[in-house]
Amino acid sequence: MLGMERVFFSLAALAVLAAAATNEPVSKYIVYLGHTGSSKPEAVTSSHHQILASVKGSKESSLVHSYKHGFNGFSAFLTEAEADSIAKLPGVVKVFRSKKLSLHTTRSWDFLDSFSGGPHIQLNSSSGSDVIVGVLDTGVWPESKSFDDAGMGPVPKRWKGVCDNSKVTNHSHTIHCNKKIVGARSYGHSDVGSRYQNARDEEGHGTHTASTIAGSLVKDATFLTTLGKGVARGGHPSARLAIYRVCTPECEVDSILAAFDDAIHDGVDILSLSLGEDTTGYDGDSISIGAFHAMQKGIFVSCSAGNGGPGFQTIENSAPWILTVGASTIDRKFSVDIKLGNSKTIQGIAMNPRRTDISTLILGGDASSRSDRIGQARLCAGRFLDGKKVKGKIVLCKYSRGVASSSVIQRHLKELGASGVILGIHNTTEAASFLDLAGAAVTGSALDEINAYLKNSRNTTATISPAHTIIQTTPAPIIADFSSRGPGITDGILKPDLVAPGVDILAAWSPEQPINSYGKPMYTDFNIISGTSMSCPHASAAAAFVKSRHPSWSPAAIKSALMTTARFLDNTKSPIKDHNGEEASPFVMGAGQIDPVAALSPGLVYDISPDEYTKFLCTMNYTRDQLELMTGKNLSCAPLDSYLDLNYPSIAVPIAQFGGPNSTKAVVNRKVTNVGAGKSVYNISVEAPAGVTVAVFPPQLRFKSVFQVLSFQIQFTVDSSKFPQTALWGYGTLTWKSEKHSVRSVFILGLN
């Protein structure tokens, strides 16, 4: 069949050339002929050729596809006149021009594709099925349609993992692995009284992350019947999944290390961990240790950055051998219309299935149960509201995520008989909360307008409508306010490495985990949640995508490809913004937003061997005993000249590395490996902040062959008289440019 398709495409090309010779433009048309009847497929295809020959006047065919099973029709390259002629033939139902449609996806992957000029799912659909991604999380719900293995080939023979049901006594709890889920292990479940004694997911989180990575295509996936409706898919649908249940929901350190140990033995290629711990060193961090062992075996490790933002230096999982992923928004919102009594409609955000009739609108502070508790009543937190004042009304609450969650607020208001809730917030990237009470969150000018209405009007009223989905919103991405910020444990290692979609992400869910914790439980097969837990699997999928095309690349090379090709502009072609509207710095977004397609061809990579990571640790004054704990073998330290010289794709130079008053200098060394054209020339391009001079030696790199390695040196000179004394950091970019590639590295310098 493949050979026949090639013939069809060749003939189609000839048809295009023939039409071009007569100056008649051709397009691809669909000819719909209705049902196939009792004709055999071969006879149907033969009739398609006959139709084409009748209008073209020759045996030459421009057939592209023959539809001969479910319905009768074909596509072909035709001139407009030929299409009109076919449309007049007996038996023809319709002739129409073909066009390109975008997938109506759960959106995050389509949003990433929009920056790449084409959907990467088309590139990976027929390759990469040998890539195995290990997911350390809360387990998996294997019956989800996202884990259907239809069309997948045999499990790679190198796989050594197991589908462990050894402690399961109830047959209905058994996990049956398949060609998608190739292995499933569980750790520590008996310590917390978990219902399941294997890797079955009763929390939902692990199912969500696993399906984001490699979920199969599921049509008409949705949350609450309509929200986010479309085709759910993972970033690398042809990849395999190995499940390691380490959280139930607590994530025990010994379980994490046990899972790392098993995963390395089992034969995974990628490890994805949407969890972390706050540490002050690499040797006491279970994930850092496990990831180091994995890296030594050539396994790529991707981890979430943490949800401690927007505070400075809140990053987790900051070891340089880990890809640390922050969270950003996508171009989709779940919008709620709030119609005020003055006929103005305000848009809020929420996953809200409820509506209200016209109801009185009040401030939370105006419903205080005591005159000295108005401040607490404004927050709608605790028992500070008077039920008589709240009943039947829509209450505007001053929302502070650190005081009370949206679920706590709405539960309290629902118990008091409120009609609805409006959460007034000040972060532009607040995730859409699920509200089982009619309501929405509002920000900025929308919040100002509601407050002005309450201040200047009497008998204030409002109605709240159920949420609806809006796509192609601008600007996007924006960095999520909750996404943890750098620097990390080592000032000389810039973290996070990059960002990926992590706000309002729809993916598979455990049908046993209710989506609300009060009232009548609601269950769903797909859920929308937010966090760097959601951004991490996006990056893990992108790494699997690159690994499928470049199986011999080291984890550092894959990380470099993802970082140096990351996008730094949003969908309005402006620099990506932080949640507060300011331009996002490298401490906020690292190198930028992942671009899986661009990462396939980075041109150059900053590679790092396990031994180089060990030398880096030597410069950090770790003792021999500590390093042996990290590496698992006897070592002797042969340090780098400076820890700044670890061959990282980004550069961070803290103020301590500069010397002398007023004018200070720092020198950093790097090397790049050519993974593009054999013979290629790259020239340096520098963007630096005021007061910083950057010199690169040499300014040009000439490669003679693939995999050739060339070194260069960067000299940063800082003149403190040319930047504000309040400036702590300055940042810019170094980009090696050839005819085909731009290899971009961000740098950040300590100024004061």
Legacy VTK file of the C-alpha trace (Angstrom):
# vtk DataFile Version 3.0
C-alpha trace
ASCII
DATASET POLYDATA
POINTS 752 float
0.000 0.000 0.000
2.896 2.303 0.845
4.350 1.784 -2.595
0.980 2.590 -4.211
0.743 5.814 -2.175
4.152 6.816 -3.468
2.960 6.242 -7.017
-0.108 8.381 -6.353
2.007 11.197 -4.950
4.410 11.002 -7.895
1.531 11.178 -10.329
0.097 14.066 -8.368
3.385 15.892 -8.741
3.282 15.309 -12.491
-0.234 16.715 -12.569
0.949 19.831 -10.775
3.788 20.249 -13.266
1.434 19.734 -16.212
-0.991 22.327 -14.918
1.859 24.726 -14.272
2.978 24.339 -17.879
-0.443 25.571 -19.000
-0.515 28.292 -16.315
-3.549 26.695 -14.680
-3.271 26.673 -10.856
-4.064 23.405 -9.108
-5.344 22.724 -5.622
-6.186 19.654 -3.627
-9.914 18.877 -3.850
-12.140 16.372 -2.105
-14.608 14.506 -4.294
-17.371 12.993 -2.174
-19.355 10.206 -3.806
-21.496 8.948 -0.909
-21.527 5.343 0.272
-19.452 2.536 -1.160
-22.350 0.128 -1.695
-21.397 -3.481 -2.324
-18.351 -2.694 -4.442
-15.001 -4.127 -3.446
-12.319 -1.598 -2.389
-10.201 -2.294 -5.472
-13.157 -1.604 -7.753
-13.921 1.654 -5.924
-10.363 2.901 -6.394
-10.491 1.911 -10.071
-13.602 4.043 -10.505
-11.802 7.021 -9.012
-9.037 6.713 -11.596
-11.681 6.520 -14.328
-13.329 9.733 -13.147
-10.014 11.538 -13.164
-9.138 10.212 -16.614
-12.503 11.381 -17.965
-11.808 15.018 -17.083
-8.073 15.045 -17.687
-8.269 13.300 -21.036
-5.348 10.988 -20.257
-4.409 7.951 -18.189
-2.338 10.200 -15.965
-3.760 10.312 -12.455
-3.424 12.972 -9.772
-5.055 10.825 -7.098
-3.784 11.435 -3.552
-6.100 9.330 -1.371
-8.822 6.847 -2.277
-11.662 6.546 0.250
-13.068 3.079 -0.239
-14.121 1.517 3.078
-16.310 3.727 5.269
-17.446 5.962 2.417
-16.775 6.567 -1.250
-14.645 9.431 -2.484
-11.159 10.608 -3.195
-8.813 13.556 -3.039
-6.786 14.760 -5.982
-4.870 17.717 -7.383
-7.198 19.472 -9.816
-7.575 22.766 -11.583
-10.738 24.717 -10.801
-12.137 23.814 -14.218
-11.497 20.110 -13.636
-13.192 20.304 -10.247
-16.220 21.982 -11.808
-16.384 19.272 -14.470
-16.306 16.475 -11.891
-18.993 18.213 -9.833
-21.359 17.932 -12.828
-20.862 14.175 -13.259
-23.703 11.825 -12.199
-23.195 10.254 -8.793
-21.070 13.085 -7.406
-22.442 14.438 -4.125
-20.005 17.271 -3.518
-16.663 18.625 -4.658
-14.854 21.001 -2.324
-11.400 22.386 -1.814
-9.274 20.736 0.842
-7.936 22.889 3.671
-5.782 22.542 6.767
-7.481 22.229 10.129
-5.953 22.531 13.580
-6.575 19.847 16.155
-9.214 20.866 18.702
-6.906 19.601 21.412
-6.794 19.981 25.197
-4.758 22.883 23.958
-1.304 22.955 25.538
0.387 20.940 22.782
-1.384 22.847 20.001
-0.260 26.078 21.657
3.357 24.914 21.664
3.010 23.769 18.045
1.836 27.241 17.026
5.338 28.573 17.666
6.980 25.864 15.568
5.145 26.249 12.277
3.573 22.804 12.451
2.281 20.174 14.847
5.047 17.963 16.197
2.575 15.113 16.652
2.789 14.519 12.885
6.527 14.186 13.178
6.529 11.651 15.959
3.530 9.533 15.079
5.517 6.887 13.224
8.749 6.903 15.204
10.054 6.926 18.720
7.955 4.060 20.070
11.039 2.586 21.724
11.401 5.562 24.087
10.320 4.640 27.623
9.383 7.390 30.066
9.367 6.584 33.759
6.885 8.602 35.835
7.423 8.889 39.590
4.080 10.051 40.918
0.830 8.756 42.456
0.438 5.883 40.008
-1.868 5.446 37.035
-5.466 4.584 36.172
-4.704 2.093 33.384
-8.282 1.834 32.112
-8.227 5.471 30.972
-8.606 5.816 27.210
-5.402 7.853 27.261
-3.479 4.622 27.802
-4.960 2.663 24.916
-2.144 0.812 23.134
-3.940 0.257 19.824
-1.522 0.413 16.915
1.609 0.203 19.033
4.307 -2.334 18.255
5.863 -4.862 20.636
7.479 -3.665 23.851
11.235 -3.139 23.319
13.161 -6.309 24.174
15.586 -4.334 26.330
12.806 -3.546 28.823
13.395 -5.354 32.117
10.579 -3.890 34.191
7.577 -5.636 35.693
3.872 -5.091 36.203
3.820 -5.740 39.932
0.562 -7.049 41.387
2.243 -9.302 43.934
0.473 -7.737 46.941
-2.949 -7.405 45.334
-5.646 -9.588 46.867
-8.667 -8.118 45.067
-8.645 -9.117 41.399
-10.520 -5.964 40.370
-7.583 -3.912 41.622
-5.087 -5.625 39.318
-3.137 -3.523 36.837
-2.828 -5.131 33.427
0.092 -3.565 31.610
0.048 -3.269 27.846
2.187 -1.874 25.035
1.600 1.676 26.312
2.035 1.080 30.044
4.953 -1.344 29.967
5.582 -1.508 33.700
4.057 -0.507 37.030
5.600 -0.584 40.487
4.464 0.798 43.822
6.294 1.844 46.970
5.250 2.582 50.532
1.503 2.109 50.036
1.051 -0.069 53.111
2.431 2.649 55.385
-0.472 5.046 54.794
-3.403 2.690 54.483
-3.845 3.083 50.747
-6.790 1.290 49.207
-4.589 -0.132 46.456
-1.537 -2.262 47.030
-0.071 -1.686 43.593
0.498 1.254 41.257
-3.204 1.969 40.719
-3.829 5.704 41.138
-6.452 6.789 43.665
-5.298 10.437 43.687
-5.465 11.364 39.971
-2.227 13.354 39.877
-0.071 10.578 38.411
-2.654 9.711 35.774
-2.736 13.388 34.782
1.043 13.725 34.415
1.497 10.384 32.636
-1.198 11.134 30.066
0.298 14.595 29.477
3.564 12.916 28.531
2.452 10.054 26.328
-1.317 9.809 26.342
-2.931 8.314 23.257
-5.392 10.417 21.251
-8.840 10.593 22.868
-11.648 12.322 20.992
-14.166 14.575 22.741
-12.238 14.719 25.999
-13.737 17.351 28.267
-14.173 18.586 31.805
-17.695 19.240 33.096
-19.261 18.283 29.739
-18.033 21.279 27.742
-14.875 22.856 29.170
-11.709 22.309 27.152
-13.490 19.908 24.820
-11.304 18.465 22.089
-8.801 15.720 21.338
-6.719 14.907 24.401
-3.203 13.739 23.650
0.192 13.525 25.225
3.217 15.285 23.843
4.740 12.041 22.558
1.839 9.605 22.033
4.011 6.832 20.612
6.246 6.679 23.698
5.904 4.001 26.378
5.205 4.641 30.055
6.702 3.000 33.114
4.804 3.885 36.265
6.437 4.198 39.683
3.934 4.987 42.419
5.965 6.819 45.057
3.237 9.125 46.447
0.101 7.920 48.263
-0.297 10.950 48.461
2.756 11.485 50.664
6.039 11.057 48.825
8.510 9.231 50.991
12.227 9.800 50.321
13.095 6.119 50.574
10.371 5.276 48.105
11.701 7.860 45.675
15.211 6.457 45.849
13.891 2.899 45.492
11.983 3.952 42.402
15.067 5.602 40.911
17.024 2.425 41.534
14.396 0.223 39.906
13.875 2.601 36.991
17.571 2.644 36.156
17.578 -1.170 36.154
14.350 -1.456 34.223
15.685 0.486 31.253
13.832 3.815 31.128
15.144 6.579 28.871
13.439 9.546 30.558
12.348 10.115 34.150
9.659 12.635 35.042
9.084 13.803 38.613
6.433 16.370 39.464
7.559 16.571 43.066
10.481 18.005 45.011
11.982 18.981 48.323
13.507 22.146 49.754
17.203 21.442 50.396
20.426 23.355 50.881
22.748 20.901 49.174
22.892 18.186 46.540
24.075 15.391 48.807
21.014 15.507 51.056
18.467 15.673 48.278
16.989 12.291 47.333
15.942 13.483 43.907
19.345 15.014 43.224
21.064 11.782 44.195
18.719 9.555 42.256
18.900 11.853 39.240
22.688 11.820 39.333
22.705 8.021 39.164
20.214 8.129 36.335
22.313 10.691 34.453
25.360 8.451 34.770
23.399 5.737 32.980
22.333 8.108 30.221
18.808 8.710 31.579
17.325 12.196 31.208
15.615 13.551 34.344
12.970 16.276 34.275
11.541 17.800 37.468
9.079 20.481 38.474
10.501 23.747 39.810
8.009 23.990 42.673
4.993 26.170 43.412
6.672 28.611 45.790
6.438 31.694 43.561
6.465 34.549 43.157
9.021 34.643 45.960
12.730 34.990 45.087
14.943 31.879 45.400
12.087 29.452 45.968
13.265 26.963 43.347
13.411 23.221 44.025
15.205 20.458 42.106
18.032 22.794 41.115
20.825 20.259 40.556
22.533 20.970 37.214
21.992 17.395 35.967
18.211 17.888 36.279
16.011 19.809 33.849
14.123 22.166 36.172
10.806 23.306 34.720
8.749 26.371 35.648
5.120 26.974 34.686
3.500 29.244 32.115
0.045 29.825 30.707
-1.392 28.745 27.370
-3.714 30.633 25.032
-6.910 29.296 26.572
-9.136 30.621 29.331
-12.254 29.402 31.058
-14.325 32.548 31.055
-17.338 33.383 33.214
-19.683 36.259 32.380
-20.691 38.389 35.351
-23.484 40.775 34.375
-23.806 43.701 36.746
-27.028 45.536 37.491
-25.839 48.480 35.385
-25.906 46.151 32.328
-22.117 45.926 32.100
-20.686 42.442 31.642
-17.405 41.576 33.372
-15.352 38.536 32.444
-13.960 36.388 35.206
-12.179 33.044 35.163
-13.260 29.763 36.740
-14.267 26.216 35.950
-17.810 26.949 37.020
-20.787 24.782 35.943
-23.325 26.834 37.919
-25.388 29.927 37.201
-27.326 32.372 39.352
-30.527 34.297 38.945
-30.376 38.034 39.559
-28.969 38.334 43.073
-27.885 41.120 45.382
-24.130 41.767 45.151
-22.300 42.675 48.357
-18.758 43.008 49.687
-17.584 40.362 52.101
-16.701 43.116 54.564
-20.296 44.324 54.556
-21.458 40.917 55.773
-19.194 40.816 58.804
-20.585 39.073 61.859
-18.767 41.542 64.131
-17.662 45.139 63.696
-14.103 44.290 64.732
-13.819 41.446 62.177
-14.468 43.376 58.966
-10.923 42.721 57.718
-11.311 38.960 58.049
-14.806 39.136 56.577
-13.432 40.837 53.444
-11.332 37.708 52.883
-14.372 35.459 53.448
-12.047 33.305 55.527
-13.050 31.601 58.745
-16.324 32.126 60.547
-16.479 35.918 60.258
-19.524 36.268 57.989
-23.108 36.753 59.125
-25.245 34.072 57.483
-28.316 36.298 57.433
-26.417 38.967 55.493
-24.968 36.429 53.032
-27.936 34.164 52.273
-29.129 34.412 48.679
-26.467 36.965 47.751
-23.360 37.054 45.568
-20.373 37.927 47.765
-17.222 39.703 46.533
-14.255 38.386 48.524
-10.738 39.766 48.637
-8.843 36.634 47.675
-5.423 35.853 49.071
-4.071 32.423 48.211
-2.017 32.299 51.397
-5.037 32.854 53.653
-7.680 30.453 52.395
-8.143 28.362 49.278
-10.987 29.018 46.879
-12.538 25.680 47.863
-12.579 26.679 51.544
-14.182 30.048 50.719
-16.890 28.615 48.510
-17.651 25.804 50.940
-18.158 28.316 53.736
-20.334 30.567 51.569
-22.382 27.630 50.323
-23.020 26.512 53.899
-24.294 30.034 54.657
-26.644 29.894 51.667
-24.857 32.373 49.390
-25.991 32.491 45.773
-22.506 32.989 44.334
-18.956 34.205 44.920
-16.553 36.575 43.160
-12.903 36.228 44.132
-11.014 39.501 43.709
-7.354 38.755 42.967
-4.347 40.717 41.729
-2.409 38.100 39.745
-2.889 37.980 35.984
-2.130 34.241 35.814
-4.350 32.965 38.581
-5.382 29.442 37.637
-9.054 28.765 37.029
-10.460 27.187 40.172
-13.228 24.631 40.133
-16.244 26.267 41.741
-19.202 24.163 42.775
-20.832 27.436 43.829
-21.611 29.835 40.989
-18.732 32.274 40.737
-15.473 33.410 39.206
-12.171 35.098 39.930
-11.642 38.629 38.587
-8.475 40.676 38.239
-7.192 44.112 37.324
-9.586 46.494 35.600
-12.469 44.019 35.870
-12.128 43.995 39.646
-11.829 47.795 39.677
-15.084 48.070 37.719
-16.980 45.833 40.125
-15.672 47.779 43.113
-16.644 51.068 41.463
-20.142 49.728 40.821
-20.513 48.703 44.458
-19.237 52.080 45.643
-21.340 54.274 43.387
-24.637 52.396 43.112
-27.537 51.411 45.299
-29.297 48.065 45.237
-26.351 46.430 43.498
-27.121 43.165 41.716
-25.419 40.686 39.422
-25.898 37.413 37.593
-23.231 34.779 37.027
-23.208 32.447 34.008
-21.527 29.031 33.672
-17.987 28.996 32.316
-17.198 28.687 28.622
-13.914 28.049 26.801
-11.991 30.744 24.931
-8.885 29.913 22.870
-6.202 31.936 21.098
-6.096 34.454 23.921
-3.284 37.004 24.103
-0.719 37.482 25.418
0.472 33.931 25.972
2.483 32.491 27.485
2.714 34.418 30.743
4.739 33.070 33.659
2.464 31.721 36.380
2.629 33.607 39.653
3.014 30.349 41.605
6.007 29.148 39.565
9.118 29.066 41.774
11.951 31.473 41.050
15.732 31.170 41.099
18.538 31.297 41.904
18.993 27.770 43.145
21.422 26.104 45.523
24.392 27.294 43.443
24.389 30.910 42.304
26.484 29.915 39.301
23.761 27.625 37.914
20.783 29.502 36.483
17.440 27.962 37.456
14.761 27.298 36.328
16.096 25.954 33.047
12.947 26.760 31.088
9.169 26.933 31.365
6.334 24.885 29.903
2.523 24.966 30.065
1.344 24.512 33.635
-1.864 26.529 34.026
-5.304 24.992 33.477
-4.051 21.781 31.857
-6.631 19.131 30.935
-5.524 15.500 31.062
-6.703 12.074 32.213
-7.824 11.589 35.803
-8.659 8.818 38.212
-12.447 8.317 38.234
-12.242 7.453 41.934
-10.863 10.832 42.990
-13.623 13.456 43.384
-12.853 16.937 42.110
-14.480 18.679 45.082
-14.023 17.988 48.752
-17.462 19.039 50.016
-21.085 18.494 49.128
-21.924 15.768 46.625
-18.682 14.352 45.166
-18.172 14.846 41.423
-16.162 12.376 39.386
-14.546 12.818 36.001
-12.323 10.971 33.540
-10.456 14.187 32.655
-9.535 16.994 35.004
-8.094 20.492 34.674
-5.405 21.375 37.208
-2.464 23.762 37.462
1.058 23.755 38.875
4.629 23.080 37.900
3.491 19.457 38.269
1.770 20.041 34.936
4.690 21.871 33.286
7.191 19.136 34.120
5.493 16.392 32.031
5.317 18.779 29.065
9.098 19.105 29.199
9.495 15.360 29.790
7.491 14.683 26.633
9.611 17.162 24.683
12.752 15.382 25.907
11.283 12.030 24.853
10.525 13.531 21.465
14.144 14.628 21.017
15.431 11.298 22.355
13.336 9.409 19.794
15.142 11.218 16.969
18.584 11.289 18.598
18.864 8.086 20.672
22.621 8.464 21.168
22.449 11.974 22.653
23.394 12.358 26.304
20.978 13.856 28.833
23.026 17.080 28.794
22.840 17.295 24.999
19.039 16.895 25.094
18.773 19.542 27.811
20.950 21.896 25.772
18.783 21.370 22.690
15.637 22.233 24.668
17.190 25.288 26.297
19.001 26.911 23.374
15.944 26.637 21.120
13.428 27.821 23.738
11.104 30.660 22.743
11.420 34.040 24.453
8.588 35.848 22.644
4.861 35.406 23.280
2.095 35.081 20.692
2.074 38.857 20.201
5.789 38.754 19.286
6.654 40.598 22.506
9.025 39.383 25.246
7.344 36.877 27.538
5.928 38.606 30.618
5.840 37.652 34.262
2.500 37.462 36.095
2.808 41.129 37.096
3.156 42.379 33.516
6.901 42.960 33.716
9.310 41.300 31.303
10.250 37.872 32.667
13.869 37.551 33.732
15.966 34.376 33.459
15.370 33.764 37.180
11.679 33.550 36.308
11.638 31.634 33.015
15.192 30.404 32.440
15.879 30.112 28.725
12.198 30.551 27.803
9.285 28.348 26.709
9.997 24.897 25.276
9.771 24.376 21.516
9.877 20.579 20.926
10.189 20.819 17.134
13.026 23.360 17.169
14.893 21.207 19.700
15.184 18.426 17.112
17.756 20.504 15.224
19.637 22.784 17.625
22.804 23.052 15.490
25.159 23.036 18.477
24.857 21.515 21.937
26.573 22.160 25.245
27.395 18.603 26.295
28.448 17.565 29.808
29.869 14.181 30.802
29.317 12.561 34.216
32.969 13.227 35.048
32.478 16.937 34.381
29.592 17.014 36.822
31.895 15.400 39.390
34.536 18.080 38.788
31.839 20.669 39.291
30.990 19.151 42.663
34.671 19.259 43.582
34.661 23.034 43.100
31.707 23.238 45.486
33.970 21.939 48.291
32.223 18.631 48.733
34.375 16.107 50.538
35.467 12.845 49.031
33.001 10.950 51.232
30.162 13.199 50.123
31.037 12.743 46.471
31.158 8.999 46.863
27.621 9.179 48.239
26.592 11.202 45.185
28.384 9.137 42.550
28.428 5.683 44.086
32.096 5.097 43.357
35.546 6.002 44.616
36.708 9.367 43.310
39.604 11.741 43.320
38.838 15.405 42.793
40.272 17.133 39.741
38.269 20.369 39.886
37.447 22.802 37.164
39.218 26.159 37.330
35.873 27.616 38.421
32.416 26.213 39.032
31.305 28.783 36.436
33.043 26.631 33.821
30.589 23.748 34.014
29.544 23.522 30.360
25.977 24.651 31.063
23.751 26.056 28.268
23.039 29.161 30.372
25.422 31.342 32.378
25.068 32.859 35.838
27.873 34.918 37.377
27.227 36.048 40.967
28.754 39.287 42.243
31.282 37.350 44.324
32.968 36.180 41.120
33.824 39.736 40.093
36.792 41.579 41.602
37.904 45.188 41.987
36.015 48.477 42.437
33.846 50.146 39.776
35.043 48.131 36.781
34.970 44.363 37.367
35.653 41.355 35.182
34.750 37.693 35.113
35.795 35.000 32.647
33.700 31.957 31.715
34.698 29.040 29.472
32.394 26.953 27.310
32.553 24.377 24.495
29.994 23.353 21.909
29.521 20.176 19.886
28.404 20.403 16.280
25.283 18.291 15.708
24.234 20.147 12.553
25.863 20.336 9.134
29.358 18.898 8.867
30.887 22.106 7.541
29.368 25.148 9.153
30.333 28.587 10.404
28.837 30.275 13.457
29.240 33.925 14.418
28.550 35.320 17.857
25.789 37.824 18.544
25.517 39.473 21.961
22.747 41.388 23.700
23.957 42.919 26.969
22.448 45.318 29.512
23.760 48.849 29.990
27.049 48.913 31.834
28.059 45.405 30.749
30.572 44.677 27.998
30.797 41.126 26.674
33.748 39.879 24.622
33.791 36.367 23.132
37.029 34.709 21.951
37.009 33.602 19.221
33.987 35.471 17.829
33.612 32.881 15.049
33.502 29.074 15.172
34.331 27.047 12.046
33.323 23.400 12.106
34.722 20.873 9.668
32.713 17.828 10.707
29.744 16.582 12.695
30.431 16.060 16.409
33.489 18.288 16.309
33.953 20.170 19.584
35.187 23.769 19.736
35.847 25.902 22.798
35.408 29.598 23.435
35.827 32.070 26.265
33.494 34.827 27.431
34.756 37.894 29.251
32.206 39.989 31.133
33.210 43.516 32.124
30.868 45.432 34.404
31.023 49.220 34.894
28.941 49.915 37.978
28.734 53.611 37.173
26.483 52.867 34.184
23.647 51.020 35.873
21.361 51.921 38.798
22.808 51.255 42.238
19.569 49.445 43.093
20.095 46.920 40.286
21.087 43.540 41.690
21.257 41.553 38.460
21.600 42.242 34.756
20.808 39.785 32.006
21.322 39.291 28.288
21.971 36.675 25.612
24.825 35.068 23.677
23.751 33.560 20.367
25.855 31.573 17.923
24.330 32.062 14.481
24.864 30.105 11.274
22.862 30.119 8.053
20.423 27.584 9.508
20.649 27.786 13.283
20.523 30.206 16.201
21.978 28.722 19.383
20.834 31.059 22.152
22.182 31.129 25.704
20.873 33.453 28.383
23.207 34.955 30.971
22.603 36.735 34.238
25.223 38.746 36.142
25.415 39.934 39.730
25.766 43.737 39.680
25.611 44.848 43.310
LINES 1 753
752 0 1 2 3 4 5 6 7 8 9 10 11 12 13 14 15 16 17 18 19 20 21 22 23 24 25 26 27 28 29 30 31 32 33 34 35 36 37 38 39 40 41 42 43 44 45 46 47 48 49 50 51 52 53 54 55 56 57 58 59 60 61 62 63 64 65 66 67 68 69 70 71 72 73 74 75 76 77 78 79 80 81 82 83 84 85 86 87 88 89 90 91 92 93 94 95 96 97 98 99 100 101 102 103 104 105 106 107 108 109 110 111 112 113 114 115 116 117 118 119 120 121 122 123 124 125 126 127 128 129 130 131 132 133 134 135 136 137 138 139 140 141 142 143 144 145 146 147 148 149 150 151 152 153 154 155 156 157 158 159 160 161 162 163 164 165 166 167 168 169 170 171 172 173 174 175 176 177 178 179 180 181 182 183 184 185 186 187 188 189 190 191 192 193 194 195 196 197 198 199 200 201 202 203 204 205 206 207 208 209 210 211 212 213 214 215 216 217 218 219 220 221 222 223 224 225 226 227 228 229 230 231 232 233 234 235 236 237 238 239 240 241 242 243 244 245 246 247 248 249 250 251 252 253 254 255 256 257 258 259 260 261 262 263 264 265 266 267 268 269 270 271 272 273 274 275 276 277 278 279 280 281 282 283 284 285 286 287 288 289 290 291 292 293 294 295 296 297 298 299 300 301 302 303 304 305 306 307 308 309 310 311 312 313 314 315 316 317 318 319 320 321 322 323 324 325 326 327 328 329 330 331 332 333 334 335 336 337 338 339 340 341 342 343 344 345 346 347 348 349 350 351 352 353 354 355 356 357 358 359 360 361 362 363 364 365 366 367 368 369 370 371 372 373 374 375 376 377 378 379 380 381 382 383 384 385 386 387 388 389 390 391 392 393 394 395 396 397 398 399 400 401 402 403 404 405 406 407 408 409 410 411 412 413 414 415 416 417 418 419 420 421 422 423 424 425 426 427 428 429 430 431 432 433 434 435 436 437 438 439 440 441 442 443 444 445 446 447 448 449 450 451 452 453 454 455 456 457 458 459 460 461 462 463 464 465 466 467 468 469 470 471 472 473 474 475 476 477 478 479 480 481 482 483 484 485 486 487 488 489 490 491 492 493 494 495 496 497 498 499 500 501 502 503 504 505 506 507 508 509 510 511 512 513 514 515 516 517 518 519 520 521 522 523 524 525 526 527 528 529 530 531 532 533 534 535 536 537 538 539 540 541 542 543 544 545 546 547 548 549 550 551 552 553 554 555 556 557 558 559 560 561 562 563 564 565 566 567 568 569 570 571 572 573 574 575 576 577 578 579 580 581 582 583 584 585 586 587 588 589 590 591 592 593 594 595 596 597 598 599 600 601 602 603 604 605 606 607 608 609 610 611 612 613 614 615 616 617 618 619 620 621 622 623 624 625 626 627 628 629 630 631 632 633 634 635 636 637 638 639 640 641 642 643 644 645 646 647 648 649 650 651 652 653 654 655 656 657 658 659 660 661 662 663 664 665 666 667 668 669 670 671 672 673 674 675 676 677 678 679 680 681 682 683 684 685 686 687 688 689 690 691 692 693 694 695 696 697 698 699 700 701 702 703 704 705 706 707 708 709 710 711 712 713 714 715 716 717 718 719 720 721 722 723 724 725 726 727 728 729 730 731 732 733 734 735 736 737 738 739 740 741 742 743 744 745 746 747 748 749 750 751
